[in-house]
Amino acid sequence: MSTADCEQDEAGWGVFEGLPGDPMMWVLVLSELVAFGLFLGAFIVAHAVKPAIFASGQASLDVTLAGYNTIVLVTSGWAAARGVASARANARRHARLWLLFAMVLGGAFVTIKFFEYAQEIGSGIGLETSVFFTLYFLLTGFHLLHVCLGIIILAVVCRRADPTHVETGTIFWHMVDLVWILMFPIVYLVR
Amino acid sequence: MRYQPDRLDLTLLALIALAGATMALTGVTRGLLFADGAVLAIAAIKGRRILLDYLDLRSAPPLWRGLATAWLMLIVGFAWAVSAVSVLLS
């Protein structure tokens, strides 16, 4: 192998070749998936250890609002994916509009979630009410933080609407979407 | 010109329909082991559609599709197994 070949190898991304967007975003997303996976695993185990407390906590949650939020977030993911398709087709104005739509829906998710928190806090529920609510607020709050960060990332990549940047930003957004898809049944529904 | 829905549109429709099915299932058979399994299976299907069509792993190397699907199935499988064991032991 010549020196030039070695340099070319070093410049490549090895196993990350063939993935859309910047490989560094995939490194971040993989670490986030591991973190969320461990968090969800801890929630599942705690549920098995304290079933009565978790059943009572789940009964206090608003499943309908969480269901609406699922629809809002998957629609937002669709808009972001449409933004990627437009950016790849070099239709940057369309890409910006799709990303803006995704951000608006992300904002709707945040608003609904805050409304849900307000209802819960208004009925006297807090972080220290029970182990269920401690984990519930930490898990959903951590996810909500990622939704807010995702909106900021979409806003940043929206400015130039460059195909690689849009792909990179939307990877994070879809990760947030994917985590919610698992969090919704595990936190709200599974008894 | 008639609008032809593409794969992304169909994925969105499938995800919304599955979210609706989850809500319906929860209302009818809340608390049953079957319902928990069905709700988690629906979550796995939704997650897989997001991985393949939104995250665009359909055209990515098989290693990444496999890793991402394994992560998804690990969490769903663990949730279902723990739930099933809890019900059987109670």
Boltz contact constraints between the chains, C-beta under 6 A:
constraints:
  - contact:
      token1: [A, 18]
      token2: [B, 60]
      max_distance: 6.0
  - contact:
      token1: [A, 18]
      token2: [B, 61]
      max_distance: 6.0
  - contact:
      token1: [A, 19]
      token2: [B, 60]
      max_distance: 6.0
  - contact:
      token1: [A, 20]
      token2: [B, 56]
      max_distance: 6.0
  - contact:
      token1: [A, 33]
      token2: [B, 71]
      max_distance: 6.0
  - contact:
      token1: [A, 37]
      token2: [B, 75]
      max_distance: 6.0
  - contact:
      token1: [A, 40]
      token2: [B, 75]
      max_distance: 6.0
  - contact:
      token1: [A, 44]
      token2: [B, 79]
      max_distance: 6.0
  - contact:
      token1: [A, 44]
      token2: [B, 82]
      max_distance: 6.0
  - contact:
      token1: [A, 48]
      token2: [B, 82]
      max_distance: 6.0
  - contact:
      token1: [A, 48]
      token2: [B, 86]
      max_distance: 6.0
  - contact:
      token1: [A, 51]
      token2: [B, 86]
      max_distance: 6.0
  - contact:
      token1: [A, 67]
      token2: [B, 23]
      max_distance: 6.0
  - contact:
      token1: [A, 70]
      token2: [B, 19]
      max_distance: 6.0
  - contact:
      token1: [A, 71]
      token2: [B, 16]
      max_distance: 6.0
  - contact:
      token1: [A, 71]
      token2: [B, 19]
      max_distance: 6.0
  - contact:
      token1: [A, 74]
      token2: [B, 15]
      max_distance: 6.0
  - contact:
      token1: [A, 77]
      token2: [B, 54]
      max_distance: 6.0
  - contact:
      token1: [A, 78]
      token2: [B, 12]
      max_distance: 6.0
  - contact:
      token1: [A, 81]
      token2: [B, 8]
      max_distance: 6.0
  - contact:
      token1: [A, 81]
      token2: [B, 54]
      max_distance: 6.0
  - contact:
      token1: [A, 174]
      token2: [B, 54]
      max_distance: 6.0
  - contact:
      token1: [A, 174]
      token2: [B, 55]
      max_distance: 6.0
  - contact:
      token1: [A, 177]
      token2: [B, 50]
      max_distance: 6.0
  - contact:
      token1: [A, 178]
      token2: [B, 47]
      max_distance: 6.0
  - contact:
      token1: [A, 178]
      token2: [B, 50]
      max_distance: 6.0
  - contact:
      token1: [A, 181]
      token2: [B, 43]
      max_distance: 6.0
  - contact:
      token1: [A, 181]
      token2: [B, 46]
      max_distance: 6.0
  - contact:
      token1: [A, 181]
      token2: [B, 47]
      max_distance: 6.0
  - contact:
      token1: [A, 182]
      token2: [B, 43]
      max_distance: 6.0
  - contact:
      token1: [A, 182]
      token2: [B, 75]
      max_distance: 6.0
  - contact:
      token1: [A, 185]
      token2: [B, 39]
      max_distance: 6.0
  - contact:
      token1: [A, 185]
      token2: [B, 40]
      max_distance: 6.0
  - contact:
      token1: [A, 185]
      token2: [B, 43]
      max_distance: 6.0
  - contact:
      token1: [A, 186]
      token2: [B, 79]
      max_distance: 6.0
  - contact:
      token1: [A, 189]
      token2: [B, 26]
      max_distance: 6.0
  - contact:
      token1: [A, 189]
      token2: [B, 39]
      max_distance: 6.0
  - contact:
      token1: [A, 190]
      token2: [B, 36]
      max_distance: 6.0
  - contact:
      token1: [A, 190]
      token2: [B, 79]
      max_distance: 6.0
  - contact:
      token1: [A, 190]
      token2: [B, 83]
      max_distance: 6.0
  - contact:
      token1: [A, 191]
      token2: [B, 31]
      max_distance: 6.0
